[in-house]
Amino acid sequence: MSKHLPKFYYQHKWSIGDIVYWNNQATLHYRQAFDPNERRVLKRVSLAGSRPF
């Protein structure tokens, strides 16, 4: 686990069909290393009218 405070830390335990999303304008994110032999699908969604704080 990273050095971040557990109160503000979330680690997802992946299952088939999971979708995880976050607000890039209000969230810092990090990922641990993954197996490069496993398939990963990443998609980006942007919402119209979204403004930074």
C-alpha distances in whole Angstrom, upper triangle without the diagonal:
4,7,8,10,9,13,12,9,10,9,12,13,16,20,23,24,21,22,19,20,19,22,21,23,21,18,15,13,11,10,9,12,14,17,20,23,22,23,22,24,23,25,26,28,29,31,35,35,31,31,29,29
4,5,8,9,12,11,9,10,10,14,16,18,22,25,26,23,22,19,20,19,20,19,21,19,16,13,11,9,10,9,12,15,19,21,24,23,24,22,24,23,25,25,27,28,30,33,33,30,29,26,26
4,7,9,12,11,9,12,13,17,19,22,25,28,29,26,25,22,22,20,21,20,22,19,16,13,13,12,13,13,16,19,22,25,28,27,28,26,27,26,28,27,29,30,32,34,34,30,30,27,26
4,6,8,7,6,10,12,15,18,21,24,27,28,24,23,20,20,17,18,18,19,16,13,11,11,11,13,13,17,20,23,25,28,27,28,25,27,25,26,25,27,27,29,31,31,27,27,24,23
4,5,6,6,10,12,16,19,22,25,28,29,25,24,21,21,18,19,19,20,17,14,13,13,14,16,16,20,22,26,28,31,29,30,28,29,27,28,27,28,29,30,32,32,28,27,24,23
4,5,5,8,10,13,16,19,22,26,26,22,22,19,19,18,19,20,21,18,15,14,14,14,15,16,20,21,25,27,30,28,29,26,27,26,27,27,28,28,29,32,32,28,28,26,24
4,6,8,12,15,17,20,23,27,27,23,22,19,19,17,18,19,19,16,14,14,14,15,17,18,22,24,27,30,32,30,31,28,28,27,28,27,27,27,28,31,30,27,26,24,22
4,7,10,13,16,19,22,25,25,21,20,16,16,13,14,15,16,12,10,10,11,12,15,16,20,22,26,28,30,28,28,25,26,24,24,23,24,24,25,28,27,23,23,20,19
4,7,10,13,16,19,22,22,19,18,14,15,13,15,15,17,14,11,10,9,10,11,13,17,18,22,24,27,25,25,22,23,21,23,22,23,24,25,28,28,24,24,22,21
4,6,10,12,16,19,19,15,14,11,12,11,14,15,17,14,11,11,9,10,10,12,16,17,20,22,25,22,22,20,20,19,20,20,21,22,23,27,27,24,24,22,22
4,7,9,13,16,17,13,13,11,13,13,16,16,19,17,14,13,10,9,9,10,13,13,17,19,21,19,19,17,18,17,19,20,21,23,25,28,29,26,27,25,25
4,6,9,12,13,10,10,8,11,12,16,17,20,18,15,15,12,11,10,11,14,13,16,18,20,17,17,15,16,15,17,18,19,22,23,27,28,25,27,25,26
4,7,10,12,9,11,11,14,16,19,20,24,22,19,18,15,14,12,12,14,13,15,18,18,15,16,15,16,16,19,20,22,25,26,30,31,29,30,29,30
4,7,9,6,9,9,13,16,19,20,24,23,20,19,16,15,13,13,14,12,13,16,16,13,13,12,13,14,16,18,20,23,25,29,30,28,30,29,30
4,6,6,9,11,15,18,22,23,26,25,23,23,19,19,16,17,17,15,15,18,17,14,13,12,13,15,17,20,21,24,26,30,32,29,32,31,33
4,6,9,12,15,19,22,24,27,27,24,24,21,21,18,19,19,16,16,17,17,13,12,11,12,14,16,19,20,24,25,29,31,29,32,32,34
4,7,10,13,17,20,22,25,25,23,24,21,21,19,20,20,18,18,19,19,15,13,12,11,13,14,16,17,21,22,26,28,27,29,30,31
4,7,10,14,17,19,22,22,19,20,17,18,16,17,19,16,18,19,19,15,14,12,11,12,13,15,16,19,20,24,26,24,27,27,28
4,7,10,14,16,19,19,17,18,15,16,15,17,19,17,19,20,20,17,15,12,10,10,10,12,12,15,17,20,23,20,23,23,25
4,7,11,12,16,15,13,14,12,13,13,15,17,16,19,20,21,18,16,13,12,10,10,11,12,14,16,19,21,19,21,20,22
4,7,9,12,12,10,12,11,13,13,17,19,18,21,22,23,20,19,15,13,11,10,9,9,11,12,16,18,15,17,17,18
4,6,9,8,7,9,9,12,13,17,19,20,23,23,26,23,21,18,16,13,12,11,10,11,12,16,16,13,14,14,15
4,5,6,6,9,10,13,16,19,22,22,26,26,28,26,24,20,19,15,14,11,10,10,10,13,13,10,11,10,11
4,6,5,7,8,12,14,18,20,21,25,25,27,25,24,20,18,15,14,11,11,10,12,14,14,11,11,9,11
4,6,8,11,14,17,21,24,25,28,28,31,29,27,24,22,18,17,14,13,11,12,14,13,9,8,6,8
4,7,10,14,17,20,23,25,28,29,32,29,28,24,23,20,19,16,15,14,14,16,15,12,11,8,8
4,6,10,13,17,20,21,25,25,28,26,25,22,21,18,17,15,15,15,16,19,18,14,14,11,12
4,7,11,14,17,19,23,23,26,25,24,21,20,17,18,16,17,17,19,21,21,17,17,14,14
4,7,10,13,15,19,20,23,21,21,17,17,15,16,15,16,17,19,22,22,19,19,17,17
4,7,10,12,16,17,20,19,19,16,17,15,16,16,18,20,22,25,26,22,22,20,21
4,7,8,12,13,17,15,16,13,15,13,16,16,19,21,23,27,28,25,25,23,24
4,6,10,12,15,14,16,14,16,15,19,20,22,24,27,30,32,28,29,27,28
4,7,9,12,12,14,12,15,15,19,20,23,26,29,32,34,30,31,29,31
4,6,9,8,10,9,13,13,17,19,22,25,28,32,34,31,32,30,32
4,5,6,9,10,13,15,19,21,25,28,31,34,36,34,35,34,36
4,6,8,9,12,14,18,20,24,27,30,33,36,33,35,34,36
4,7,9,13,15,19,22,26,29,32,35,38,35,37,36,38
4,6,10,13,17,20,23,26,29,33,35,33,35,34,36
4,7,10,13,17,20,24,27,30,33,31,33,32,35
4,6,10,13,16,20,23,26,29,27,29,29,31
4,7,10,13,17,20,23,26,24,27,27,29
4,7,10,13,17,20,23,21,23,23,26
4,7,10,13,17,19,18,20,21,24
4,7,10,13,16,14,17,17,20
4,7,10,13,11,14,16,19
4,7,9,8,11,13,16
4,6,6,9,12,15
4,6,9,12,15
4,6,10,12
4,7,10
4,7
4
